[in-house]
């Protein structure tokens, strides 16, 4: 397989710039923008704060880094690392501050211990204002103590409606989701392993017309119920309540809400072969809620209408969109996937167009009367400089010749 014209395999960066591996003269480097600090996961698994504006984040979620790109998010949960603070209401719970090493490598994790045996559970909880009817994601880092299970819940302001789910801190599983009423509806949950026995657990909920929600962290539970015994304990750190339908990177709060600004990794500009080539992406798109039907966009283009566009939509749909003029598109094809990481490609060759995803040839088109007049911009946003891509970028390449179908199938196989 020949080398690509442009290759972005995240490794090198500086303030305001992400370096491409090819071309070596810098023509394919990407400008990068973000105002303020943000966190990432380092290669050793610890969380690190990247300080200052316009500094990219290489995030490790496995054996290789990805370039992390996120939209604007605000942690609305105050005192995110201080469960001993009076803002957190405690029920049958004693909090001992700074009892264990946290996921960032400092001794700032709190111990939540049951101080009275009960079938009604133990918890810390608070109250947070949100935009009316917003989707919200609640998360916290938790580590097994002498108890195996815990629970994460979100209640409405009247305590009448809620959604919650149990987590197994030994096997890293979630189980037995529960919903009462219609105000708080559970739409997703996750448990992600971190270093030194830590997990990050989360729930994502629709909130109907609520403007106030109540995060509940049930420090320990039995297996599928809320029975607790005096002396049961687990460790907690880093609570986050954010508006949005996916879990984002951790944002620390003290006595006020904190916001991580939008990240934009804009275009690299160089000459690509308008007659034949391949564009390949290895990415993990986030489920970005958007009123715009285009979704979460990456494209290769030579103008507003000469473009190959990948639009990642909220319902795990990837839209391939190819056009060469303001008239009807050459290709408008939707591919439904199961979420998570994707390897996708488009091949064009003198009027022949082929679509690939996860090791499969999805579809082929032929229109020799409609060809690109130019292709010279590769960008992680829409053609009008909006709809910025949100997700993780593992690898992206543009080839100057049409690879064989077999080569592309190999390239896109997960």
C-alpha positions as CSV (number, residue, x, y, z in Angstrom):
1,X,0.0,0.0,0.0
2,X,1.4,3.4,-1.0
3,X,1.8,6.3,1.5
4,X,-0.9,8.8,1.9
5,X,-0.6,12.5,0.9
6,X,-1.8,13.5,4.4
7,X,-1.6,11.4,7.6
8,X,-2.7,12.6,11.0
9,X,-1.7,10.0,13.6
10,X,-1.8,11.9,16.9
11,X,1.6,12.2,18.4
12,X,3.1,15.7,17.9
13,X,1.6,19.0,18.9
14,X,2.4,22.5,20.2
15,X,0.3,25.4,21.4
16,X,-2.3,26.0,18.7
17,X,-1.1,23.3,16.3
18,X,-1.5,19.5,15.8
19,X,1.3,18.1,13.5
20,X,0.5,15.7,10.7
21,X,3.0,12.9,10.0
22,X,2.7,13.6,6.3
23,X,3.4,15.8,4.5
24,X,6.7,16.4,6.3
25,X,6.9,20.1,5.2
26,X,4.1,21.1,7.5
27,X,1.5,21.8,4.8
28,X,-0.9,19.3,6.4
29,X,-0.6,20.6,10.0
30,X,-3.9,21.5,11.7
31,X,-4.6,24.7,13.7
32,X,-6.2,24.0,17.1
33,X,-8.3,26.3,19.4
34,X,-9.7,26.0,22.9
35,X,-9.9,28.7,25.5
36,X,-8.7,27.6,29.0
37,X,-7.8,24.4,30.7
38,X,-9.0,20.8,30.1
39,X,-8.2,17.3,31.5
40,X,-7.0,14.2,29.7
41,X,-5.9,10.7,30.7
42,X,-2.2,10.1,30.5
43,X,-0.4,6.9,29.3
44,X,-0.1,5.8,32.9
45,X,-3.8,6.1,33.4
46,X,-3.8,9.1,35.6
47,X,-5.9,12.2,34.9
48,X,-3.9,15.3,34.1
49,X,-5.0,19.0,33.6
50,X,-3.7,20.5,30.4
51,X,-3.3,24.2,31.4
52,X,-3.6,27.2,29.1
53,X,-5.5,28.0,26.0
54,X,-5.0,26.2,22.6
55,X,-3.1,23.2,24.0
56,X,-4.3,19.9,22.4
57,X,-5.0,16.8,24.4
58,X,-3.7,13.4,23.6
59,X,-6.0,11.1,25.5
60,X,-5.1,7.5,26.3
61,X,-8.1,5.1,26.5
62,X,-6.2,2.0,25.5
63,X,-2.8,1.1,24.0
64,X,-2.6,4.2,21.7
65,X,-3.5,7.9,22.1
66,X,-6.3,9.8,20.4
67,X,-6.8,13.5,19.9
68,X,-9.7,14.4,22.1
69,X,-12.1,17.0,20.8
70,X,-15.1,18.1,22.9
71,X,-17.8,20.7,22.8
72,X,-18.5,23.3,25.5
73,X,-19.5,21.6,28.8
74,X,-20.1,22.9,32.3
75,X,-19.9,20.9,35.5
76,X,-22.9,22.2,37.5
77,X,-22.1,20.1,40.5
78,X,-20.3,22.2,43.1
79,X,-17.6,20.9,45.4
80,X,-16.9,18.0,43.0
81,X,-14.1,16.6,45.2
82,X,-15.4,17.6,48.7
83,X,-18.1,15.2,49.8
84,X,-17.4,16.3,53.4
85,X,-18.7,19.8,52.5
86,X,-22.1,20.8,53.8
87,X,-23.4,21.2,50.3
88,X,-23.6,17.4,50.1
89,X,-26.5,16.2,52.3
90,X,-25.6,12.9,54.0
91,X,-27.9,10.1,54.9
92,X,-26.4,7.3,57.1
93,X,-23.1,8.4,55.7
94,X,-19.8,9.5,57.4
95,X,-17.4,11.1,55.0
96,X,-13.7,11.1,55.7
97,X,-11.8,13.4,53.4
98,X,-8.5,12.6,51.6
99,X,-8.4,8.9,52.6
100,X,-7.1,7.4,49.3
101,X,-5.1,8.3,46.2
102,X,-7.5,9.7,43.6
103,X,-7.5,9.1,39.8
104,X,-5.2,12.1,39.3
105,X,-2.5,10.6,41.7
106,X,-3.1,12.8,44.7
107,X,-4.5,11.9,48.1
108,X,-7.8,13.6,47.6
109,X,-10.3,10.8,47.4
110,X,-13.0,10.6,50.1
111,X,-14.2,7.6,52.1
112,X,-18.0,7.2,52.3
113,X,-18.8,4.9,55.2
114,X,-22.2,3.7,56.4
115,X,-22.8,4.7,60.0
116,X,-26.1,2.9,60.6
117,X,-27.3,-0.5,59.3
118,X,-30.5,-0.1,57.2
119,X,-32.5,-1.5,54.3
120,X,-33.0,2.1,53.1
121,X,-29.4,2.7,51.9
122,X,-26.8,5.3,52.5
123,X,-26.1,8.3,50.3
124,X,-24.8,11.8,49.7
125,X,-26.9,14.1,47.6
126,X,-27.3,17.7,46.5
127,X,-29.5,19.9,44.3
128,X,-28.6,21.5,41.0
129,X,-30.3,23.9,38.6
130,X,-30.5,22.9,34.9
131,X,-32.0,24.2,31.7
132,X,-35.6,23.2,31.5
133,X,-35.9,19.7,30.0
134,X,-32.2,19.3,29.3
135,X,-30.6,15.9,28.8
136,X,-28.0,15.6,31.6
137,X,-25.2,13.2,32.5
138,X,-24.2,12.5,36.1
139,X,-20.9,10.8,36.8
140,X,-18.5,10.1,39.7
141,X,-15.2,8.2,40.2
142,X,-15.6,5.3,42.6
143,X,-13.2,2.6,44.1
144,X,-14.2,-0.6,45.9
145,X,-13.6,-0.5,49.7
146,X,-14.9,-3.4,51.8
147,X,-18.2,-3.2,49.9
148,X,-18.7,-4.4,46.3
149,X,-21.7,-2.4,45.1
150,X,-23.0,1.1,44.8
151,X,-25.7,3.0,43.0
152,X,-26.0,6.3,41.0
153,X,-29.4,8.1,40.8
154,X,-31.0,11.3,39.6
155,X,-34.2,12.6,41.2
156,X,-36.6,15.4,40.4
157,X,-37.0,18.3,42.8
158,X,-40.0,16.8,44.5
159,X,-38.1,13.5,45.1
160,X,-41.1,11.7,43.4
161,X,-39.6,10.7,40.1
162,X,-36.2,9.2,39.5
163,X,-33.9,6.9,37.6
164,X,-31.0,5.0,39.0
165,X,-28.8,1.9,38.4
166,X,-26.5,-0.4,40.4
167,X,-22.8,-0.9,39.7
168,X,-20.6,-3.8,40.5
169,X,-17.1,-2.5,41.5
170,X,-15.5,-5.9,41.4
171,X,-16.5,-7.0,37.9
172,X,-17.0,-3.6,36.4
173,X,-20.7,-4.1,35.5
174,X,-23.9,-2.1,35.7
175,X,-27.2,-3.8,36.4
176,X,-30.9,-3.5,37.5
177,X,-31.8,0.0,36.1
178,X,-34.9,1.5,37.9
179,X,-37.2,4.3,36.9
180,X,-40.2,5.7,38.7
181,X,-42.4,8.3,37.1
182,X,-41.8,10.2,33.9
183,X,-39.8,13.2,34.9
184,X,-36.4,11.5,34.9
185,X,-35.8,8.9,32.2
186,X,-32.6,6.8,32.0
187,X,-31.3,6.7,28.5
188,X,-27.7,5.5,29.0
189,X,-25.2,4.4,31.6
190,X,-21.5,3.5,31.6
191,X,-18.8,2.1,33.9
192,X,-15.2,2.8,32.7
193,X,-12.1,1.3,34.3
194,X,-9.3,3.6,35.4
195,X,-6.0,3.0,37.1
196,X,-5.5,1.6,40.6
197,X,-9.0,0.0,40.9
198,X,-10.9,3.2,40.1
199,X,-14.0,3.2,37.9
200,X,-15.9,6.2,36.4
201,X,-19.6,5.5,36.6
202,X,-22.3,7.5,34.9
203,X,-26.0,7.8,34.0
204,X,-27.5,9.9,31.2
205,X,-31.1,11.0,31.7
206,X,-33.9,13.0,29.9
207,X,-35.4,15.4,32.4
208,X,-38.8,16.4,31.0
209,X,-39.6,19.9,32.1
210,X,-37.4,20.0,35.2
211,X,-35.3,23.0,36.1
212,X,-33.9,21.3,39.2
213,X,-32.5,17.8,39.7
214,X,-31.0,16.0,42.6
215,X,-27.9,13.9,42.1
216,X,-27.8,10.9,44.6
217,X,-24.6,8.9,45.2
218,X,-25.5,5.7,47.1
219,X,-22.1,4.9,48.6
220,X,-22.7,1.2,49.2
221,X,-25.6,-1.2,48.5
222,X,-26.3,-4.8,48.6
223,X,-26.5,-6.8,45.3
224,X,-29.5,-5.1,43.7
225,X,-31.1,-3.5,46.7
226,X,-30.3,-0.8,49.2
227,X,-29.5,-2.9,52.3
228,X,-26.3,-1.5,54.1
229,X,-24.4,-2.6,57.1
230,X,-22.7,-0.2,59.5
231,X,-19.0,0.0,58.5
232,X,-19.5,-0.6,54.8
233,X,-17.5,1.8,52.7
234,X,-16.2,2.8,49.3
235,X,-14.1,5.6,48.0
236,X,-15.3,8.5,45.8
237,X,-13.8,11.4,43.9
238,X,-14.8,13.8,41.1
239,X,-18.5,14.2,40.8
240,X,-19.8,15.8,37.6
241,X,-23.3,16.9,36.4
242,X,-23.3,18.3,32.9
243,X,-26.0,19.1,30.3
244,X,-25.5,16.8,27.3
245,X,-26.2,13.3,26.1
246,X,-22.7,11.9,26.4
247,X,-20.1,11.8,29.2
248,X,-17.3,14.2,28.8
249,X,-13.9,14.6,30.4
250,X,-13.7,15.6,34.0
251,X,-14.1,19.2,35.1
252,X,-13.2,20.1,38.7
253,X,-15.4,22.5,40.7
254,X,-15.0,24.2,44.1
255,X,-17.5,26.9,45.0
256,X,-18.7,27.7,41.5
257,X,-19.6,26.0,38.3
258,X,-16.7,25.5,35.9
259,X,-16.8,25.4,32.1
260,X,-14.5,23.7,29.6
261,X,-14.6,25.6,26.3
262,X,-15.3,24.3,22.8
263,X,-12.3,22.8,21.0
264,X,-11.9,23.4,17.3
265,X,-9.4,21.6,15.1
266,X,-9.8,23.3,11.9
267,X,-8.6,22.7,8.4
268,X,-5.4,21.5,6.9
269,X,-4.9,22.9,3.4
270,X,-2.9,21.2,0.6
271,X,-3.6,19.9,-2.9
272,X,-5.3,16.5,-3.1
273,X,-6.0,14.5,-6.3
274,X,-9.5,15.6,-7.5
275,X,-9.7,12.7,-9.9
276,X,-8.9,9.7,-7.7
277,X,-8.0,9.0,-4.1
278,X,-9.2,7.7,-0.7
279,X,-10.1,9.4,2.5
280,X,-9.8,7.2,5.6
281,X,-11.0,7.9,9.2
282,X,-10.4,6.0,12.5
283,X,-12.5,7.9,15.0
284,X,-14.9,7.6,17.9
285,X,-17.6,10.2,17.4
286,X,-19.6,11.4,20.4
287,X,-23.4,11.5,20.4
288,X,-23.7,15.2,19.9
289,X,-27.3,16.6,20.2
290,X,-27.9,19.1,17.5
291,X,-31.0,20.7,16.0
292,X,-29.1,20.8,12.7
293,X,-29.8,17.6,10.6
294,X,-26.1,17.5,9.5
295,X,-24.8,16.3,12.8
296,X,-21.1,16.0,13.8
297,X,-19.0,16.6,10.7
298,X,-15.7,15.8,9.1
299,X,-15.1,16.6,5.4
300,X,-12.7,16.8,2.5
301,X,-13.6,19.6,0.1
302,X,-12.6,22.0,-2.6
303,X,-15.4,24.5,-2.0
304,X,-18.9,24.6,-0.6
305,X,-20.2,21.9,-2.9
306,X,-17.1,20.0,-4.0
307,X,-17.0,17.8,-0.9
308,X,-16.9,14.3,0.7
309,X,-18.6,14.6,4.0
310,X,-18.9,12.3,7.0
311,X,-21.8,13.3,9.3
312,X,-22.1,11.4,12.6
313,X,-25.6,11.7,14.0
314,X,-27.1,11.1,17.4
315,X,-28.9,7.9,16.6
316,X,-25.6,6.1,15.7
317,X,-26.0,6.9,12.0
318,X,-23.2,7.9,9.7
319,X,-24.2,9.8,6.7
320,X,-21.9,9.7,3.7
321,X,-22.6,12.8,1.6
322,X,-20.7,13.4,-1.7
323,X,-21.4,16.3,-4.1
324,X,-19.7,18.3,-6.8
325,X,-22.2,21.1,-7.4
326,X,-25.3,22.8,-5.9
327,X,-27.6,20.2,-7.6
328,X,-28.6,16.9,-6.1
329,X,-25.8,14.9,-4.4
330,X,-24.0,12.1,-6.1
331,X,-24.1,10.1,-2.8
332,X,-26.4,10.5,0.2
333,X,-26.1,7.2,2.1
334,X,-26.8,6.4,5.8
335,X,-25.0,3.7,7.6
336,X,-26.3,2.6,11.1
337,X,-23.6,1.4,13.5
338,X,-23.5,0.3,17.1
339,X,-21.7,3.4,18.5
340,X,-18.1,3.5,19.6
341,X,-15.0,3.5,17.4
342,X,-15.4,3.4,13.6
343,X,-13.1,2.9,10.7
344,X,-14.6,4.4,7.5
345,X,-13.4,5.4,4.0
346,X,-14.6,6.8,0.7
347,X,-12.8,6.0,-2.6
348,X,-13.3,8.1,-5.7
349,X,-11.9,7.2,-9.1
350,X,-13.0,9.2,-12.2
351,X,-16.7,9.1,-11.4
352,X,-16.7,5.9,-9.4
353,X,-17.5,6.3,-5.7
354,X,-17.3,3.5,-3.1
355,X,-18.1,3.6,0.6
356,X,-16.5,1.4,3.3
357,X,-17.0,1.0,7.0
358,X,-15.5,-1.5,9.5
359,X,-14.1,-3.8,6.9
360,X,-17.1,-3.8,4.6
361,X,-17.8,-2.4,1.2
362,X,-21.2,-0.7,1.8
363,X,-22.1,0.6,-1.6
364,X,-20.9,1.7,-5.0
365,X,-22.0,4.6,-7.3
366,X,-21.0,5.5,-10.8
367,X,-21.6,9.0,-12.3
368,X,-18.8,9.9,-14.8
369,X,-20.6,13.1,-15.7
370,X,-20.1,14.6,-12.3
371,X,-16.5,15.0,-11.1
372,X,-14.8,17.2,-8.5
373,X,-13.3,20.5,-9.8
374,X,-11.0,20.7,-6.8
375,X,-10.2,19.1,-3.4
376,X,-7.8,21.1,-1.2
377,X,-9.1,21.3,2.3
378,X,-9.4,18.6,5.0
379,X,-11.3,19.7,8.1
380,X,-12.9,18.5,11.3
381,X,-15.9,20.7,11.0
382,X,-18.6,21.6,8.5
383,X,-17.9,23.5,5.2
384,X,-19.2,26.7,6.7
385,X,-16.8,26.5,9.7
386,X,-19.4,25.2,12.2
387,X,-20.6,21.8,13.3
388,X,-17.2,21.0,14.8
389,X,-16.3,17.4,15.2
390,X,-16.7,16.1,18.8
391,X,-15.0,12.8,19.5
392,X,-11.6,11.0,19.5
393,X,-9.4,11.0,16.5
394,X,-7.1,8.0,16.3
395,X,-6.0,8.2,12.6
396,X,-7.0,10.1,9.5
397,X,-5.4,9.8,6.1
398,X,-5.9,11.1,2.5
399,X,-4.4,9.1,-0.4
400,X,-3.5,10.5,-3.8
401,X,-4.5,7.4,-5.6
402,X,-7.4,5.0,-5.5
403,X,-6.3,2.0,-3.4
404,X,-7.7,-1.4,-4.2
405,X,-10.9,-2.5,-2.5
406,X,-9.0,-5.2,-0.7
407,X,-6.5,-2.7,0.7
408,X,-9.3,-0.4,1.9
409,X,-11.1,-3.3,3.5
410,X,-7.9,-4.2,5.4
411,X,-7.5,-0.5,6.4
412,X,-11.0,-0.2,7.7
413,X,-11.2,-3.5,9.6
414,X,-11.5,-2.9,13.4
